[in-house]
Amino acid sequence: MSFENTSIDNQLLENLKSRFGYNDFRPHQETIIKHIINKEDLLAVLPTGAGKSLCYQLPAIIMPGTAIVVSPLISLMQDQVDSLTKLGIKSAFINSSLDSHDMTFVLENLNSFDLIYIAPERLSNQDFLKKLAHAQISAFIIDEAHCISQWGHSFRPDYRNLALLKETFPDKPIAAFTATATLKVSTDIQNQLKMTNPTLIKSSFDRPNLELRINEKIDPEDQLLTFMERNHGKSGIIYTSTRKKADSIHKLLLKHNYQAEKYHAGLTQDKRAQAQRAFITDDIKIIVATIAFGMGIHKPDIRFVFHLDMPKNIEQYYQEIGRAGRDGLPAECLMLYGTQDLFLHKRLLEDLQNETIKHELRFKTDQIFTLCSSIQCRRAELLKYFGEEYKQEKCNNCDTCLDEIDQIDGTIIAQKILSCVYRVKQSFGINHIIDVLTGSKRKSVLDRRHNELSTYNLLAEHSKEELKYFIFSLLNMNYLLLSEGQYPLLKLTTTSSKLLKGEDTIQFRKREYHQSTTTQDETIPDYDRNLYQLLSAQRKKLADQDNIPPYMIFYDRSLIEMASYYPHTDEQFLALNGIGPHKLKSFGHKFMNIVKDYCQTHNIEPITPPVIRKKTKKEPKPEIPSTDATLQLLKTGKTIDEIALIRGIQNRTVTNHIAQLLEKGLYTNISSLVPEEKIQKIVVIIKEVGTERLTPIKNRLPDYFTWDEVAIVRSYYNWLKKFVL
């Protein structure tokens, strides 16, 4: 259909800014909104953080009547209604938390609200359906629509009631939304809802702001604590597979002085609600949870998700990591996995009676284990699962693409491992094989006289962690397999003999960790960290006074823009993202006063913020010339440490800026950054090993040569060889 209607375009843009405070639509939002306004059925598959709520909230305030939103969780309904009320939008919910007086009021005044949120069970109530029949309904909205499909990862039988909507209200549009749906699930959703000529709008599943890491499970508690040190002070979720483990990890974090709560089905409803509320309102930073936590949680500033165990399928994994970085700012996702996770999930499927579903779910479990042990880009593999091709060669924001990787000839190592499996008659699991190969004196090895095998102590030069990685790699390459059952055993495959005979050769990877410096949105400016902290403290104070989550006052992005442009006037304040007239009136001057006082104390002038878009076509946002700012400071003789301190950015970011400037020939005075004698030694090594990767260069140099120095000289050399070398 055609959407060329200037009047509608202008009306949508006006409401986008005046009611919600946003300057621009995100991808697909405008198209979805227009489909709903035109009363057309649709299914929108958008990743978490893509702005699904706005897609139905905006048309609800424009269209006559009331939009009925089906939502699976009471907490989600309450958060949404609280947020809309702060924006001056009339909304309410109907669920078991209401007393009879409030319930009656909402039911008797349905058409005085723009949106009404209900649980799917409410549609089984005939009295409620009669109320709807006499009300003016603008549209039916189905949130978390994957719950309707038996092929989805969160199937809920109550969602099957939604099939009656089209039968009872055939002239009302149905718009369904989900963040995770394969093609099979998408088709099932449309069929179950009996949609009329539905439009499928499917955004990219890519969440470029998420750094994806998947590591072998070695010492989970130690791995977690190391991760927590790197993310100290940040808000995050730690997922475990069992209630018992959630309890123990919660105790571990409290012991190490982390602000944490736990959430699982073994706790009372009140305890779970208190934990969730404390997390949402920033009274605590960390929540340790089972799968029971998370659906519909609207906390935009979650900076990490840590999985202590492998989820049961890729949909669950994607749904849970999707709770990080919903504000579009960088976030880190780390999962630990092991073969015990694989077989735990498969054992839990044994009680299923339907063999077709059992086979499907077992296959999904195999797929996530394959993702974990894959040597390919995590992002590319994840998107391929959802039927999407990743166009770039590397994402530069997953462990596979970020970490320096050396290829080593693994043929002899693999032959020793396979030989050991053969000599113990394929009757033992991974840990026992590792014990034999490393020369363990364990009783289980000595009692079976496995210390007398020719493969005993044959790979003692490798750590147990390395051997576990080698075995996982052989499983992924199909040179080994694990048997089914409670105690999985390592078995040879039909291809094992080729490797044992030397007909096949393989390579293993050795990696060196590098943290991402990538952000998905280059329009995020460098901002004043000290001012940001003052604004953040004011936001928390106001939120506590109103008993609401801080993000309902302003998102982090809005505070970042305040700390970037130092707005002094209403016009400057309104030009920032996430700020409309309603929030300006409610909170604007309380924040502007902090900005003005800060600027006066530090002698800072306001910077002209981006202009609010007036045209119907999108204008490109002004770019922040971050490398130019670094260049100007370099020309004044500032060091990397000084530039990082002045600009409030990381040293690694400054080094990346310098590398870009060097390779473009915009800055060439590297002797001010690296001593001349070091430059000469680095160049000698570069001529021997090339400039493709840093690690081979760094490994040939003494320890007192830093990564930054090597990176700077390499970039300068790359520029220089275009003209001289």
C-alpha positions, 0 to 999 in steps of 0.5 A, a space after each residue: 500500500 502507499 503511505 504518501 499522505 503529508 497530513 498523516 506524516 506531519 501528524 505522526 511527527 508532531 505527536 512523536 515529539 510532543 507526546 513521546 519526546 523523540 526526534 526521529 522514528 526508528 527503522 520500521 516504526 513509521 510503517 507499522 504505525 501507518 498499517 495500524 492506522 489503516 486498520 490492517 493486520 500485521 505481525 512485527 518481528 523487531 529485536 528488543 530495544 527497537 521501540 515496539 511499544 511506540 508502534 502501537 501507543 502512538 496510533 492509539 492516541 490518534 485513532 478514535 476508540 481504545 486500543 486493547 493490549 494483551 500482555 503476559 505479565 502484571 509487572 509489564 502492564 504496570 510499568 507501561 501504564 506508569 510510563 504513559 501516565 508520566 507522558 500524559 497519555 490516558 491508560 489503565 490495566 485490568 488484572 488481579 492486582 486491582 481491587 473491585 472498586 478500581 476494576 469496576 471503574 475501568 470496566 465502566 469507563 473503557 472508552 475514556 482511555 487510549 489504551 487498556 492492558 489485559 492478560 490473555 486469560 481475561 478473554 476467557 471471561 464472557 462478561 468482559 467480552 460483552 463489555 468490549 462488544 459495547 465499547 469502541 475498540 481501535 485495535 487489538 495489540 498482542 505483545 510477546 506474540 511468540 507465546 501463542 506458538 507451540 514452536 516458540 520457546 515460551 508457549 503459553 496455552 492461555 494465548 490460544 484464546 486469542 483466536 476468538 478475537 478475529 471471530 468476535 471482532 472481525 472488523 478490528 485490526 490485530 497487530 502482533 509483536 515479538 522479538 524472537 520468531 523464526 519463519 516457522 513461528 511467525 507463520 504459526 502466529 499469523 495462523 493462530 490469530 486468524 489474521 486477514 491478509 497480514 503484513 509481516 514486518 521483520 527487522 534485522 535481528 542484529 543488536 550491534 551494541 551488544 558484545 557477544 561472548 561465549 566461553 567454555 565453563 571452567 571455574 564458573 564462580 571465578 569466571 563470574 567474579 572476574 567478569 564482575 570486576 570488569 563491570 563493577 557498578 553497572 546494572 546487570 542480570 545473571 542467569 542460572 539454570 536452577 533455583 539452588 544455583 541462583 541462591 548460591 551465586 546470590 550469597 557469593 555476590 553478597 560476600 564480595 559486597 555487590 548489591 544484588 537480589 535473587 529471583 526465582 519461582 521458589 520465592 514468594 510472590 512478594 519476595 519476587 516483586 520486591 526484588 524486581 522493584 529494587 532492580 528496576 528502581 536502581 536500589 540494587 544493581 544486580 539480579 541473579 535469576 532463573 528463566 522465571 525472570 525477565 519477560 517484559 522487563 522494561 529497564 533500558 540501562 541494563 549493561 550486561 547479561 551473564 549466563 552461568 549455564 547454556 540456555 535450552 535453545 537459541 530463542 531463549 538465549 536471544 530473548 535473554 541477552 535482548 534485555 541488555 542495552 535497550 537504550 542503544 548504548 553498549 552492553 556485554 553478554 557472556 555465556 558459559 557452557 559445557 556438555 553437562 548443560 547439553 545433557 541436562 536440557 535433553 534429560 528434561 525433555 524425556 518426559 514429553 509425550 509428543 515425539 514430534 515436539 520432543 524431536 524439535 526441542 532436542 534439535 534446538 538444544 543441539 543447535 545452541 550447543 553448536 553455536 557455543 562451540 562454533 569457530 565462526 562469528 557469533 553474530 553471523 551464526 546467531 542471525 543465520 539461525 533466524 534466517 538472516 545473512 550477516 553481510 560483513 566479514 567480521 562484526 568486531 563485537 564478539 569474542 571470535 572477531 575481537 580476540 587475537 587468534 593464532 592457528 596451531 596445527 592440531 592434528 597430533 593433539 587430536 590424534 592423541 585425544 582420539 587414541 585415548 578415547 579408543 584405548 579406554 574403550 569409548 566408555 568414559 566422559 570428558 573429564 576422565 579422558 582429560 585426567 588420563 592425558 594429563 597424568 592425573 593420580 586420581 583414584 578413578 584413573 589408578 584403580 582402572 590401571 589407566 596410568 599404564 595406557 600409552 596415552 597416559 600423561 601424553 598431553 601433560 604440557 597442556 592445561 585441563 582448560 586447553 584440553 577441554 577446548 580441544 575436545 569441544 572443537 573435535 565434537 564440533 568438527 564431528 571427530 567425536 560425539 557424546 552418547 545420550 543418557 545421564 552420563 555422556 561418554 565420548 565416542 569415535 565417529 565414522 570420520 575419526 579414522 581419517 584423522 587417526 591415519 593422517 588422511 585429515 589434518 586440523 587446526 585449533 585456535 589459540 586466542 588472546 582476549 581483547 575488549 570491544 571499543 565498538 558502539 553501534 551509534 556513532 552519533 552518541 557524543 563524548 560527554 561530561 562524566 562529572 555533569 552526568 553523575 550530578 544529573 543521574 543523582 537528581 534523576 534517582 532523587 526525583 524517581 524515589 520521590 514519585 516511587 517510579 523507576 529512574 528511566 521514567 524521568 529520563 533515559 540515560 541517552 537524554 542525560 548524556 545529551 544534557 551532559 554534551 550540549 549543556 542546554 540553558 533554555 527550553 528550546 535547547 532542552 526540547 531539542 534533545 532526544 526523549 524530551 517533549 513538552 510534558 517532560 519539560 514542564 514536569 522536570 526540565 527546569 530541575 535539570 537545567 538548573 543543575 546544568 547552569 550551575 555546573 557551567 557557571 562553576 566550570 566556565 562552560 558555554 552551552 553548545 547548540 544541540 541538534 535541531 528538531 526535525 521539521 521535514 517529513 523526510 529524515 535528515 542525516 544527524 550531525 556527526 560528532 567529529 571525535 577524531 578531530 577533537 583528538 587531533 587538536 589535542 595531539 597538536 598541542 602536545 598532549 599525551 594519550 593519558 592526558 587526552 583521555 582524561 580531558 575528553 572523558 574517554 578510554 585510552 583505547 579509544 584515543 589510540 584508535 583515533 590516533 591509528 585512524 589519523 595516522 593511516 589517513 596521513 592526518 597526523 605523522 608525529 609519532 615520535 611524540 607518542 613513542 620513543 625513537 628507539 622503540 619505533 625502530 625496534 617495532 619496525 624491524 619486527 613489522 618487516 619480518 612478520 607483516 602488519 596484518 595482526 598485532 599479536 605476532 608483532 607484540 609477541 616478538 617484543 619485550 614486555 615493556 613495549 605496550 599494545 598502544 605503542 605497537 598499534 601506533 607504529 603499525 598504523 604509521 608504517 601502513 601509511 608510510 609504505 604507500 609512498 616510501 616503502 
